[in-house]
Every structure is written in structure tokens, then in C-alpha cells.
Amino acid sequence: MQLYFIRHGQSVNNAGWGDPNYKESPDPMLTEVGLQQAQVVAEHLGRNQKISRPDAWNAQNEHGYGITHVYGSLMERAALTASFTARRLGVPFETCDIHESGGIFGRDGEMKLQGLAGKPRSWFEANVPGFTLPEMLDENGWWNRPFETEEECQLRAERIWADLLARHGDREGQPEDRVIFVSHGGFFMHLMCAILNLPWKNASNGLRSWFLLHNCSISRFDVRNDHVTICYLNRTDHLPRNLIT
């Protein structure tokens, strides 16, 4: 199995980072830059979808990607980013529980850290064509839960990793699954801790750790036999310099 983790395109929250006057959105939309990033990464993957040399060593994808599945978070910025790639590749496009840590919650005032609804089914049907949605998703929205703690998010990441291996791990006589997750920077940190069995944010000598991801960067993990190999992290060479955020 190969896993490709793509962070969503730039959101309005990303663009407003550091602006003391900006009010964060609980479920931010993509900026114009974010839409361009989503289109560029989709076109890059589409141009290089076919594996040109099946027997060659391909750790940097110089001979193509061969993606078989795309999964997206139900948060607007990730769902829209994923939709460009799924349409370009024409592969199964589903959601799974790879939303950002915390979930959908209020950012200030009386609703700060209070769980909110999230987008309803009709929004996804109108804006993210081809997205296979959970049957339980209706017009009441997909979240409707309390704020998710970091401890709860770590448990979710561990479950997602185990589920991914069970569903897409290599099987004798079957072609390899090559899966894209379009997700979020905070969830990536939790997923890395789950994959590598690392303590959350704790580095040596009293330091704190973080894995930085740029918008629409690609990271690759290979799982074969009893080994997981990190081929690359936070790759952005498919993006023009003016779209690296």
C-alpha cells in the first residue's frame, strides 16, 4: 500500500493567520490561491497518473503515481481540494474520519469551543460532485458533537491508521492500493504519531515537535510486509513558487 497525504489548499483562516482583526471561521472556505493550488496538484497528479515503468524503483514518483482511491475530510476546504483531484483521476472518491483536530466549533464569544453543525448533505451534493457520503449525513450537518480534545484526536488517528491498513493493505495476488488522504495539518501531526508510535508533540531534551505541511503539499508513506517507509514529507515541487503557502 502507498498512502499520499495532501494538505488542503489555502483557506481564509490560513490567509488570516497573524492578522489581529481577522475572525476565524469554524469551517473556512478556500481562498483564490487555495483554489489554484487544488487545481495545480490535481493536474500534476493527472499528468503523472499512469505508471510508465512498472518494474522500476519509483520512490519519488518519477515514473507516475497510479492512484486508486481518494478520501477527503468533510471540512469544506479539504472536501473541495479533494474534489479537483478525484475528478481529474476518475477514481473512487469517499469521505472518512480525517477531519482537523477539534472538529467544527465556535472560535470566540459565547460559542468558543462549542460544537457546531458542519455542512449539510445538500451542500456536499451541490458543491462536491461524486463524493460518496455517509448515509447518516442529512440536513442537520455532519458534526453536531462537542469539541474534540487532542487526546480524542490521537485515538481517532490511531483508529484511522489501523482501518487504512485493514482496508488497503497489500493482499497476495491483488494489485497494490495507492490511496490519497486530503486532510489537515493538525491531523497530520496526530497521524504521524500514530504511524510511528510517537508521543504527542514530545521531542527529546524537553523540546516540542511538529511536522510542518504547506498547503497542497504531498507526503508519501509505503507499507510493505512489516515495514512502513516514509518516502518524502511536505513535497511542493509540483507547485509554482507563488503558490507555496
CYANA upper distance limits for C-alpha pairs under 8 A (distance plus 0.5 A):
  1 MET  CA    168 HIS  CA      6.85
  1 MET  CA    169 GLY  CA      5.87
  1 MET  CA    170 ASP  CA      6.17
  1 MET  CA    176 GLU  CA      6.05
  1 MET  CA    177 ASP  CA      5.57
  1 MET  CA    178 ARG  CA      6.29
  1 MET  CA    179 VAL  CA      8.15
  1 MET  CA    222 ASP  CA      6.39
  1 MET  CA    223 VAL  CA      5.75
  1 MET  CA    224 ARG  CA      7.17
  2 GLN  CA    176 GLU  CA      8.20
  2 GLN  CA    177 ASP  CA      6.97
  2 GLN  CA    178 ARG  CA      5.12
  2 GLN  CA    179 VAL  CA      6.61
  2 GLN  CA    220 ARG  CA      7.52
  2 GLN  CA    221 PHE  CA      6.23
  2 GLN  CA    222 ASP  CA      5.01
  2 GLN  CA    223 VAL  CA      6.82
  3 LEU  CA    178 ARG  CA      6.49
  3 LEU  CA    179 VAL  CA      5.40
  3 LEU  CA    180 ILE  CA      6.39
  3 LEU  CA    181 PHE  CA      7.84
  3 LEU  CA    220 ARG  CA      6.16
  3 LEU  CA    221 PHE  CA      5.58
  3 LEU  CA    222 ASP  CA      6.88
  4 TYR  CA    178 ARG  CA      8.06
  4 TYR  CA    179 VAL  CA      6.52
  4 TYR  CA    180 ILE  CA      5.13
  4 TYR  CA    181 PHE  CA      6.69
  4 TYR  CA    218 ILE  CA      6.88
  4 TYR  CA    219 SER  CA      6.02
  4 TYR  CA    220 ARG  CA      5.10
  4 TYR  CA    221 PHE  CA      7.04
  5 PHE  CA    180 ILE  CA      6.33
  5 PHE  CA    181 PHE  CA      5.36
  5 PHE  CA    182 VAL  CA      6.62
  5 PHE  CA    183 SER  CA      7.68
  5 PHE  CA    218 ILE  CA      6.17
  5 PHE  CA    219 SER  CA      5.57
  5 PHE  CA    220 ARG  CA      6.91
  6 ILE  CA    180 ILE  CA      7.58
  6 ILE  CA    181 PHE  CA      6.57
  6 ILE  CA    182 VAL  CA      5.29
  6 ILE  CA    183 SER  CA      6.84
  6 ILE  CA    184 HIS  CA      8.47
  6 ILE  CA    215 ASN  CA      8.45
  6 ILE  CA    216 CYS  CA      6.05
  6 ILE  CA    217 SER  CA      6.06
  6 ILE  CA    218 ILE  CA      5.25
  6 ILE  CA    219 SER  CA      7.09
  7 ARG  CA     78 ALA  CA      8.04
  7 ARG  CA    182 VAL  CA      6.22
  7 ARG  CA    183 SER  CA      5.70
  7 ARG  CA    184 HIS  CA      5.70
  7 ARG  CA    185 GLY  CA      6.85
  7 ARG  CA    213 LEU  CA      7.40
  7 ARG  CA    214 HIS  CA      7.51
  7 ARG  CA    215 ASN  CA      5.88
  7 ARG  CA    216 CYS  CA      5.36
  7 ARG  CA    217 SER  CA      6.39
  7 ARG  CA    218 ILE  CA      7.69
  8 HIS  CA     34 GLY  CA      8.29
  8 HIS  CA     38 ALA  CA      7.93
  8 HIS  CA     77 ARG  CA      6.56
  8 HIS  CA     78 ALA  CA      5.31
  8 HIS  CA     81 THR  CA      6.14
  8 HIS  CA     82 ALA  CA      8.13
  8 HIS  CA    182 VAL  CA      6.62
  8 HIS  CA    183 SER  CA      6.46
  8 HIS  CA    184 HIS  CA      6.81
  8 HIS  CA    215 ASN  CA      6.15
  8 HIS  CA    216 CYS  CA      5.84
  9 GLY  CA     30 LEU  CA      6.98
  9 GLY  CA     31 THR  CA      8.49
  9 GLY  CA     33 VAL  CA      8.10
  9 GLY  CA     34 GLY  CA      4.61
  9 GLY  CA     35 LEU  CA      7.04
  9 GLY  CA     37 GLN  CA      6.20
  9 GLY  CA     38 ALA  CA      6.20
  9 GLY  CA     77 ARG  CA      7.26
  9 GLY  CA     78 ALA  CA      7.83
  9 GLY  CA     81 THR  CA      6.64
  9 GLY  CA    215 ASN  CA      5.33
  9 GLY  CA    216 CYS  CA      5.70
 10 GLN  CA     14 ASN  CA      6.41
 10 GLN  CA     15 ALA  CA      7.36
 10 GLN  CA     30 LEU  CA      6.29
 10 GLN  CA     31 THR  CA      6.52
 10 GLN  CA     33 VAL  CA      6.89
 10 GLN  CA     34 GLY  CA      4.55
 10 GLN  CA     35 LEU  CA      8.21
 10 GLN  CA     37 GLN  CA      8.13
 10 GLN  CA     77 ARG  CA      8.39
 10 GLN  CA    215 ASN  CA      6.09
 10 GLN  CA    216 CYS  CA      8.41
 10 GLN  CA    245 THR  CA      7.50
 11 SER  CA     15 ALA  CA      6.80
 11 SER  CA     28 PRO  CA      6.44
 11 SER  CA     29 MET  CA      6.02
 11 SER  CA     30 LEU  CA      4.68
 11 SER  CA     31 THR  CA      5.84
 11 SER  CA     34 GLY  CA      6.72
 11 SER  CA     77 ARG  CA      6.86
 12 VAL  CA     16 GLY  CA      6.53
 12 VAL  CA     25 SER  CA      8.44
 12 VAL  CA     28 PRO  CA      6.38
 12 VAL  CA     29 MET  CA      6.56
 12 VAL  CA     30 LEU  CA      6.52
 12 VAL  CA     31 THR  CA      6.08
 13 ASN  CA     17 TRP  CA      6.69
 13 ASN  CA     24 GLU  CA      6.22
 13 ASN  CA     25 SER  CA      7.14
 13 ASN  CA     28 PRO  CA      6.69
 15 ALA  CA     31 THR  CA      8.23
 16 GLY  CA     22 TYR  CA      6.34
 16 GLY  CA     24 GLU  CA      8.30
 17 TRP  CA     22 TYR  CA      8.32
 24 GLU  CA     28 PRO  CA      8.24
 24 GLU  CA    107 ARG  CA      6.89
 25 SER  CA    107 ARG  CA      7.69
 26 PRO  CA    104 ILE  CA      6.13
 26 PRO  CA    105 PHE  CA      6.09
 26 PRO  CA    106 GLY  CA      6.41
 26 PRO  CA    107 ARG  CA      7.04
 27 ASP  CA     75 MET  CA      6.75
 27 ASP  CA     76 GLU  CA      6.80
 27 ASP  CA     77 ARG  CA      8.14
 27 ASP  CA    104 ILE  CA      7.03
 27 ASP  CA    118 GLY  CA      7.79
 28 PRO  CA     76 GLU  CA      7.19
 28 PRO  CA     77 ARG  CA      6.93
 29 MET  CA     76 GLU  CA      6.49
 29 MET  CA     77 ARG  CA      5.81
 30 LEU  CA     34 GLY  CA      5.61
 30 LEU  CA     35 LEU  CA      6.60
 30 LEU  CA     76 GLU  CA      8.38
 30 LEU  CA     77 ARG  CA      5.92
 31 THR  CA     35 LEU  CA      6.78
 32 GLU  CA     36 GLN  CA      6.81
 33 VAL  CA     37 GLN  CA      6.66
 33 VAL  CA    243 LEU  CA      7.18
 34 GLY  CA     38 ALA  CA      6.68
 34 GLY  CA    215 ASN  CA      8.16
 35 LEU  CA     39 GLN  CA      6.76
 35 LEU  CA     81 THR  CA      7.77
 36 GLN  CA     40 VAL  CA      6.61
 36 GLN  CA    243 LEU  CA      8.20
 37 GLN  CA     41 VAL  CA      6.67
 37 GLN  CA    215 ASN  CA      8.06
 37 GLN  CA    216 CYS  CA      6.71
 37 GLN  CA    239 LEU  CA      7.72
 37 GLN  CA    243 LEU  CA      6.84
 38 ALA  CA     42 ALA  CA      6.65
 38 ALA  CA     81 THR  CA      5.51
 38 ALA  CA     82 ALA  CA      8.07
 38 ALA  CA     84 PHE  CA      6.88
 38 ALA  CA     85 THR  CA      8.09
 38 ALA  CA    216 CYS  CA      7.10
 39 GLN  CA     43 GLU  CA      6.62
 39 GLN  CA     81 THR  CA      8.37
 39 GLN  CA     84 PHE  CA      6.56
 39 GLN  CA     85 THR  CA      8.11
 40 VAL  CA     44 HIS  CA      6.60
 40 VAL  CA    238 HIS  CA      8.09
 40 VAL  CA    239 LEU  CA      7.25
 41 VAL  CA     45 LEU  CA      6.68
 41 VAL  CA     85 THR  CA      7.78
 41 VAL  CA    216 CYS  CA      7.16
 41 VAL  CA    238 HIS  CA      7.26
 41 VAL  CA    239 LEU  CA      7.68
 42 ALA  CA     46 GLY  CA      6.54
 42 ALA  CA     84 PHE  CA      6.21
 42 ALA  CA     85 THR  CA      4.70
 42 ALA  CA     86 ALA  CA      8.37
 42 ALA  CA     88 ARG  CA      6.75
 42 ALA  CA     89 LEU  CA      8.44
 43 GLU  CA     47 ARG  CA      6.53
 43 GLU  CA     85 THR  CA      7.96
 43 GLU  CA     88 ARG  CA      7.47
 44 HIS  CA     48 ASN  CA      6.79
 44 HIS  CA    238 HIS  CA      7.01
 45 LEU  CA     49 GLN  CA      6.06
 45 LEU  CA     65 TYR  CA      7.57
 45 LEU  CA     85 THR  CA      7.84
 45 LEU  CA     89 LEU  CA      8.10
 46 GLY  CA     85 THR  CA      8.09
 46 GLY  CA     88 ARG  CA      6.31
 46 GLY  CA     89 LEU  CA      6.19
 48 ASN  CA     63 HIS  CA      8.04
 48 ASN  CA     64 GLY  CA      5.20
 48 ASN  CA     65 TYR  CA      6.67
 48 ASN  CA     66 GLY  CA      8.49
 49 GLN  CA     64 GLY  CA      5.87
 49 GLN  CA     65 TYR  CA      5.44
 49 GLN  CA     66 GLY  CA      5.46
 49 GLN  CA     67 ILE  CA      7.08
 49 GLN  CA     89 LEU  CA      7.81
 50 LYS  CA     63 HIS  CA      8.40
 50 LYS  CA     64 GLY  CA      5.97
 50 LYS  CA     65 TYR  CA      7.02
 50 LYS  CA     66 GLY  CA      6.02
 51 ILE  CA     63 HIS  CA      6.00
 51 ILE  CA     64 GLY  CA      4.97
 51 ILE  CA     65 TYR  CA      6.70
 51 ILE  CA     66 GLY  CA      6.27
 52 SER  CA     63 HIS  CA      5.72
 52 SER  CA     64 GLY  CA      6.83
 53 ARG  CA     63 HIS  CA      6.40
 54 PRO  CA     63 HIS  CA      8.43
 56 ALA  CA     63 HIS  CA      8.27
 58 ASN  CA     62 GLU  CA      6.62
 58 ASN  CA     63 HIS  CA      6.53
 58 ASN  CA     64 GLY  CA      8.24
 59 ALA  CA    231 CYS  CA      6.64
 60 GLN  CA    231 CYS  CA      7.69
 60 GLN  CA    232 TYR  CA      8.21
 61 ASN  CA     65 TYR  CA      6.34
 65 TYR  CA    178 ARG  CA      8.31
 66 GLY  CA    178 ARG  CA      7.19
 67 ILE  CA     89 LEU  CA      8.22
 67 ILE  CA     91 VAL  CA      8.15
 67 ILE  CA    177 ASP  CA      7.99
 67 ILE  CA    178 ARG  CA      5.32
 67 ILE  CA    179 VAL  CA      6.58
 67 ILE  CA    180 ILE  CA      7.77
 68 THR  CA     91 VAL  CA      6.37
 68 THR  CA     92 PRO  CA      7.71
 68 THR  CA    177 ASP  CA      6.41
 68 THR  CA    178 ARG  CA      5.69
 68 THR  CA    179 VAL  CA      6.51
 69 HIS  CA     91 VAL  CA      6.12
 69 HIS  CA     92 PRO  CA      5.67
 69 HIS  CA     93 PHE  CA      6.84
 69 HIS  CA    177 ASP  CA      8.05
 69 HIS  CA    178 ARG  CA      7.06
 69 HIS  CA    179 VAL  CA      5.37
 69 HIS  CA    180 ILE  CA      6.73
 70 VAL  CA     82 ALA  CA      7.78
 70 VAL  CA     85 THR  CA      8.37
 70 VAL  CA     86 ALA  CA      6.66
 70 VAL  CA     91 VAL  CA      7.38
 70 VAL  CA     92 PRO  CA      6.70
 70 VAL  CA     93 PHE  CA      5.36
 70 VAL  CA     94 GLU  CA      6.95
 70 VAL  CA    179 VAL  CA      6.45
 70 VAL  CA    180 ILE  CA      5.23
 70 VAL  CA    181 PHE  CA      6.76
 70 VAL  CA    182 VAL  CA      8.11
 71 TYR  CA     82 ALA  CA      7.85
 71 TYR  CA     93 PHE  CA      6.28
 71 TYR  CA     94 GLU  CA      5.39
 71 TYR  CA     95 THR  CA      5.62
 71 TYR  CA     96 CYS  CA      6.86
 71 TYR  CA    179 VAL  CA      8.10
 71 TYR  CA    180 ILE  CA      6.50
 71 TYR  CA    181 PHE  CA      5.47
 71 TYR  CA    182 VAL  CA      6.72
 72 GLY  CA     78 ALA  CA      6.61
 72 GLY  CA     79 ALA  CA      5.82
 72 GLY  CA     82 ALA  CA      6.22
 72 GLY  CA     93 PHE  CA      8.14
 72 GLY  CA     94 GLU  CA      6.93
 72 GLY  CA     95 THR  CA      5.39
 72 GLY  CA     96 CYS  CA      7.05
 72 GLY  CA     98 ILE  CA      7.68
 72 GLY  CA    181 PHE  CA      6.45
 72 GLY  CA    182 VAL  CA      5.33
 72 GLY  CA    183 SER  CA      6.83
 73 SER  CA     78 ALA  CA      6.03
 73 SER  CA     79 ALA  CA      6.15
 73 SER  CA     95 THR  CA      6.36
 73 SER  CA     96 CYS  CA      6.81
 73 SER  CA     97 ASP  CA      7.05
 73 SER  CA     98 ILE  CA      5.65
 73 SER  CA     99 HIS  CA      5.32
 73 SER  CA    100 GLU  CA      8.47
 73 SER  CA    182 VAL  CA      7.00
 73 SER  CA    183 SER  CA      6.11
 74 LEU  CA     78 ALA  CA      7.44
 74 LEU  CA     79 ALA  CA      6.17
 74 LEU  CA     95 THR  CA      7.12
 74 LEU  CA     96 CYS  CA      8.35
 74 LEU  CA     97 ASP  CA      8.44
 74 LEU  CA     98 ILE  CA      8.47
 74 LEU  CA     99 HIS  CA      6.90
 74 LEU  CA    119 LYS  CA      8.47
 74 LEU  CA    142 TRP  CA      8.25
 75 MET  CA     79 ALA  CA      6.51
 75 MET  CA     99 HIS  CA      6.84
 75 MET  CA    100 GLU  CA      8.34
 75 MET  CA    118 GLY  CA      8.14
 75 MET  CA    119 LYS  CA      8.27
 76 GLU  CA     80 LEU  CA      6.53
 76 GLU  CA    119 LYS  CA      8.23
 77 ARG  CA     81 THR  CA      6.70
 78 ALA  CA     82 ALA  CA      6.49
 78 ALA  CA    182 VAL  CA      6.36
 78 ALA  CA    183 SER  CA      6.19
 78 ALA  CA    184 HIS  CA      7.91
 79 ALA  CA     83 SER  CA      6.66
 79 ALA  CA    128 VAL  CA      7.43
 79 ALA  CA    182 VAL  CA      8.05
 80 LEU  CA     84 PHE  CA      7.42
 80 LEU  CA    127 ASN  CA      8.12
 80 LEU  CA    128 VAL  CA      6.83
 81 THR  CA     85 THR  CA      7.76
 81 THR  CA    182 VAL  CA      7.75
 82 ALA  CA     86 ALA  CA      6.62
 82 ALA  CA    182 VAL  CA      6.20
 83 SER  CA     87 ARG  CA      6.55
 83 SER  CA     93 PHE  CA      8.45
 83 SER  CA    128 VAL  CA      6.55
 83 SER  CA    129 PRO  CA      7.91
 83 SER  CA    130 GLY  CA      8.48
 83 SER  CA    131 PHE  CA      8.04
 84 PHE  CA     88 ARG  CA      6.69
 85 THR  CA     89 LEU  CA      6.57
 86 ALA  CA     90 GLY  CA      6.19
 86 ALA  CA     91 VAL  CA      6.56
 86 ALA  CA     92 PRO  CA      7.83
 86 ALA  CA     93 PHE  CA      6.46
 87 ARG  CA     91 VAL  CA      8.14
 87 ARG  CA    130 GLY  CA      8.45
 93 PHE  CA    130 GLY  CA      7.19
 93 PHE  CA    131 PHE  CA      5.97
 93 PHE  CA    132 THR  CA      6.70
 94 GLU  CA    131 PHE  CA      6.06
 94 GLU  CA    132 THR  CA      5.13
 94 GLU  CA    133 LEU  CA      7.12
 95 THR  CA    131 PHE  CA      7.67
 95 THR  CA    132 THR  CA      6.97
 95 THR  CA    133 LEU  CA      6.72
 95 THR  CA    134 PRO  CA      8.07
 97 ASP  CA    156 ARG  CA      8.35
 97 ASP  CA    160 ILE  CA      7.70
 98 ILE  CA    157 ALA  CA      8.27
 98 ILE  CA    160 ILE  CA      8.09
 98 ILE  CA    181 PHE  CA      8.29
 98 ILE  CA    183 SER  CA      6.50
 98 ILE  CA    184 HIS  CA      8.34
 98 ILE  CA    187 PHE  CA      7.56
 99 HIS  CA    103 GLY  CA      7.17
 99 HIS  CA    183 SER  CA      6.78
 99 HIS  CA    184 HIS  CA      7.33
 99 HIS  CA    187 PHE  CA      7.52
100 GLU  CA    183 SER  CA      7.61
100 GLU  CA    184 HIS  CA      5.93
100 GLU  CA    185 GLY  CA      7.97
100 GLU  CA    186 GLY  CA      6.62
100 GLU  CA    187 PHE  CA      5.75
101 SER  CA    148 GLU  CA      7.07
101 SER  CA    149 THR  CA      7.98
101 SER  CA    150 GLU  CA      7.31
101 SER  CA    153 CYS  CA      6.25
101 SER  CA    186 GLY  CA      6.58
101 SER  CA    187 PHE  CA      6.18
102 GLY  CA    147 PHE  CA      5.76
102 GLY  CA    148 GLU  CA      4.65
102 GLY  CA    149 THR  CA      6.56
102 GLY  CA    150 GLU  CA      7.82
102 GLY  CA    153 CYS  CA      7.88
103 GLY  CA    115 GLY  CA      7.99
103 GLY  CA    143 TRP  CA      7.61
103 GLY  CA    147 PHE  CA      6.66
103 GLY  CA    148 GLU  CA      6.47
104 ILE  CA    115 GLY  CA      6.36
104 ILE  CA    116 LEU  CA      5.97
104 ILE  CA    117 ALA  CA      7.50
104 ILE  CA    118 GLY  CA      6.61
104 ILE  CA    143 TRP  CA      6.94
104 ILE  CA    147 PHE  CA      7.71
105 PHE  CA    111 MET  CA      8.14
105 PHE  CA    112 LYS  CA      7.53
105 PHE  CA    113 LEU  CA      5.81
105 PHE  CA    114 GLN  CA      5.65
105 PHE  CA    115 GLY  CA      4.86
105 PHE  CA    116 LEU  CA      5.63
105 PHE  CA    146 PRO  CA      8.27
105 PHE  CA    147 PHE  CA      6.63
106 GLY  CA    111 MET  CA      5.30
106 GLY  CA    112 LYS  CA      4.94
106 GLY  CA    113 LEU  CA      5.65
106 GLY  CA    114 GLN  CA      5.84
106 GLY  CA    115 GLY  CA      7.14
106 GLY  CA    116 LEU  CA      7.31
107 ARG  CA    111 MET  CA      7.33
107 ARG  CA    112 LYS  CA      5.11
107 ARG  CA    113 LEU  CA      6.69
108 ASP  CA    112 LYS  CA      4.81
108 ASP  CA    113 LEU  CA      8.19
113 LEU  CA    147 PHE  CA      6.34
114 GLN  CA    146 PRO  CA      6.67
114 GLN  CA    147 PHE  CA      6.48
115 GLY  CA    143 TRP  CA      8.09
115 GLY  CA    144 ASN  CA      6.60
115 GLY  CA    145 ARG  CA      5.79
115 GLY  CA    146 PRO  CA      4.88
115 GLY  CA    147 PHE  CA      5.64
116 LEU  CA    143 TRP  CA      7.12
116 LEU  CA    144 ASN  CA      5.88
116 LEU  CA    145 ARG  CA      7.46
116 LEU  CA    146 PRO  CA      8.29
117 ALA  CA    140 ASN  CA      7.15
117 ALA  CA    141 GLY  CA      5.39
117 ALA  CA    142 TRP  CA      6.79
117 ALA  CA    143 TRP  CA      5.54
117 ALA  CA    144 ASN  CA      4.94
117 ALA  CA    145 ARG  CA      8.19
118 GLY  CA    141 GLY  CA      5.34
118 GLY  CA    142 TRP  CA      5.88
118 GLY  CA    143 TRP  CA      5.73
118 GLY  CA    144 ASN  CA      7.58
119 LYS  CA    123 TRP  CA      6.75
119 LYS  CA    124 PHE  CA      7.96
119 LYS  CA    141 GLY  CA      5.40
119 LYS  CA    142 TRP  CA      6.78
120 PRO  CA    124 PHE  CA      7.55
120 PRO  CA    137 LEU  CA      7.55
120 PRO  CA    138 ASP  CA      6.37
120 PRO  CA    139 GLU  CA      4.99
120 PRO  CA    140 ASN  CA      6.29
120 PRO  CA    141 GLY  CA      4.45
120 PRO  CA    142 TRP  CA      6.88
121 ARG  CA    125 GLU  CA      6.80
121 ARG  CA    133 LEU  CA      8.48
121 ARG  CA    137 LEU  CA      6.32
121 ARG  CA    138 ASP  CA      5.54
121 ARG  CA    139 GLU  CA      6.00
121 ARG  CA    141 GLY  CA      7.27
121 ARG  CA    142 TRP  CA      8.38
122 SER  CA    126 ALA  CA      6.61
122 SER  CA    138 ASP  CA      8.29
122 SER  CA    139 GLU  CA      7.23
123 TRP  CA    127 ASN  CA      6.48
123 TRP  CA    128 VAL  CA      8.37
124 PHE  CA    128 VAL  CA      5.49
124 PHE  CA    129 PRO  CA      7.75
124 PHE  CA    131 PHE  CA      7.99
125 GLU  CA    129 PRO  CA      6.39
125 GLU  CA    131 PHE  CA      8.16
133 LEU  CA    137 LEU  CA      7.54
137 LEU  CA    141 GLY  CA      7.05
137 LEU  CA    142 TRP  CA      6.09
138 ASP  CA    142 TRP  CA      7.84
140 ASN  CA    144 ASN  CA      8.48
148 GLU  CA    152 GLU  CA      6.58
148 GLU  CA    153 CYS  CA      7.04
149 THR  CA    153 CYS  CA      6.71
150 GLU  CA    154 GLN  CA      6.68
151 GLU  CA    155 LEU  CA      6.97
152 GLU  CA    156 ARG  CA      6.77
153 CYS  CA    157 ALA  CA      6.67
153 CYS  CA    187 PHE  CA      8.08
153 CYS  CA    190 HIS  CA      7.58
154 GLN  CA    158 GLU  CA      6.77
154 GLN  CA    190 HIS  CA      5.93
154 GLN  CA    191 LEU  CA      8.00
154 GLN  CA    193 CYS  CA      8.44
154 GLN  CA    194 ALA  CA      7.81
154 GLN  CA    200 TRP  CA      8.43
155 LEU  CA    159 ARG  CA      6.76
156 ARG  CA    160 ILE  CA      6.60
157 ALA  CA    161 TRP  CA      6.67
157 ALA  CA    187 PHE  CA      7.87
157 ALA  CA    190 HIS  CA      6.41
157 ALA  CA    191 LEU  CA      5.59
157 ALA  CA    194 ALA  CA      6.72
158 GLU  CA    162 ALA  CA      6.79
158 GLU  CA    191 LEU  CA      7.42
158 GLU  CA    194 ALA  CA      5.53
158 GLU  CA    195 ILE  CA      8.11
159 ARG  CA    163 ASP  CA      6.53
160 ILE  CA    164 LEU  CA      6.48
161 TRP  CA    165 LEU  CA      6.83
161 TRP  CA    191 LEU  CA      7.75
161 TRP  CA    194 ALA  CA      7.52
161 TRP  CA    195 ILE  CA      7.40
162 ALA  CA    166 ALA  CA      6.75
163 ASP  CA    167 ARG  CA      6.54
164 LEU  CA    168 HIS  CA      6.20
164 LEU  CA    169 GLY  CA      7.72
165 LEU  CA    169 GLY  CA      5.14
168 HIS  CA    177 ASP  CA      6.35
169 GLY  CA    176 GLU  CA      8.46
169 GLY  CA    177 ASP  CA      7.82
169 GLY  CA    223 VAL  CA      7.94
170 ASP  CA    174 GLN  CA      7.82
170 ASP  CA    175 PRO  CA      8.26
170 ASP  CA    176 GLU  CA      6.46
170 ASP  CA    177 ASP  CA      7.74
170 ASP  CA    224 ARG  CA      7.58
170 ASP  CA    225 ASN  CA      8.49
171 ARG  CA    175 PRO  CA      8.28
171 ARG  CA    176 GLU  CA      8.32
183 SER  CA    187 PHE  CA      7.71
183 SER  CA    188 PHE  CA      8.03
184 HIS  CA    188 PHE  CA      6.62
185 GLY  CA    189 MET  CA      7.12
185 GLY  CA    212 LEU  CA      7.82
185 GLY  CA    213 LEU  CA      6.52
186 GLY  CA    190 HIS  CA      7.24
187 PHE  CA    191 LEU  CA      6.60
188 PHE  CA    192 MET  CA      6.54
188 PHE  CA    211 PHE  CA      8.20
189 MET  CA    193 CYS  CA      6.87
189 MET  CA    210 TRP  CA      7.07
189 MET  CA    211 PHE  CA      6.46
190 HIS  CA    194 ALA  CA      6.76
190 HIS  CA    200 TRP  CA      7.60
191 LEU  CA    195 ILE  CA      6.56
192 MET  CA    196 LEU  CA      6.50
192 MET  CA    197 ASN  CA      8.41
192 MET  CA    198 LEU  CA      8.12
193 CYS  CA    197 ASN  CA      5.79
193 CYS  CA    198 LEU  CA      4.97
193 CYS  CA    199 PRO  CA      6.90
193 CYS  CA    200 TRP  CA      6.80
194 ALA  CA    198 LEU  CA      7.23
198 LEU  CA    202 ASN  CA      8.46
201 LYS  CA    208 ARG  CA      5.76
201 LYS  CA    209 SER  CA      5.07
201 LYS  CA    210 TRP  CA      6.81
202 ASN  CA    206 GLY  CA      7.91
202 ASN  CA    207 LEU  CA      7.01
202 ASN  CA    208 ARG  CA      5.51
202 ASN  CA    209 SER  CA      6.18
203 ALA  CA    207 LEU  CA      5.57
203 ALA  CA    208 ARG  CA      5.75
203 ALA  CA    209 SER  CA      5.84
212 LEU  CA    234 ASN  CA      7.68
213 LEU  CA    217 SER  CA      6.98
213 LEU  CA    233 LEU  CA      8.47
213 LEU  CA    234 ASN  CA      5.73
214 HIS  CA    234 ASN  CA      6.93
214 HIS  CA    236 THR  CA      8.05
214 HIS  CA    244 ILE  CA      7.33
214 HIS  CA    245 THR  CA      6.23
215 ASN  CA    244 ILE  CA      7.50
215 ASN  CA    245 THR  CA      6.28
216 CYS  CA    236 THR  CA      8.03
217 SER  CA    234 ASN  CA      5.57
217 SER  CA    235 ARG  CA      5.67
217 SER  CA    236 THR  CA      5.55
218 ILE  CA    233 LEU  CA      7.21
218 ILE  CA    234 ASN  CA      5.96
218 ILE  CA    235 ARG  CA      5.51
218 ILE  CA    236 THR  CA      7.32
219 SER  CA    231 CYS  CA      8.16
219 SER  CA    232 TYR  CA      5.97
219 SER  CA    233 LEU  CA      4.73
219 SER  CA    234 ASN  CA      5.83
219 SER  CA    235 ARG  CA      6.68
220 ARG  CA    230 ILE  CA      6.66
220 ARG  CA    231 CYS  CA      5.96
220 ARG  CA    232 TYR  CA      5.96
220 ARG  CA    233 LEU  CA      7.01
221 PHE  CA    228 VAL  CA      7.23
221 PHE  CA    229 THR  CA      6.13
221 PHE  CA    230 ILE  CA      5.18
221 PHE  CA    231 CYS  CA      6.36
221 PHE  CA    232 TYR  CA      8.02
222 ASP  CA    228 VAL  CA      6.06
222 ASP  CA    229 THR  CA      5.55
222 ASP  CA    230 ILE  CA      7.02
222 ASP  CA    231 CYS  CA      7.61
223 VAL  CA    227 HIS  CA      6.26
223 VAL  CA    228 VAL  CA      4.94
223 VAL  CA    229 THR  CA      6.92
224 ARG  CA    228 VAL  CA      7.09
236 THR  CA    244 ILE  CA      7.67
239 LEU  CA    243 LEU  CA      6.57
239 LEU  CA    244 ILE  CA      6.97
240 PRO  CA    244 ILE  CA      7.36
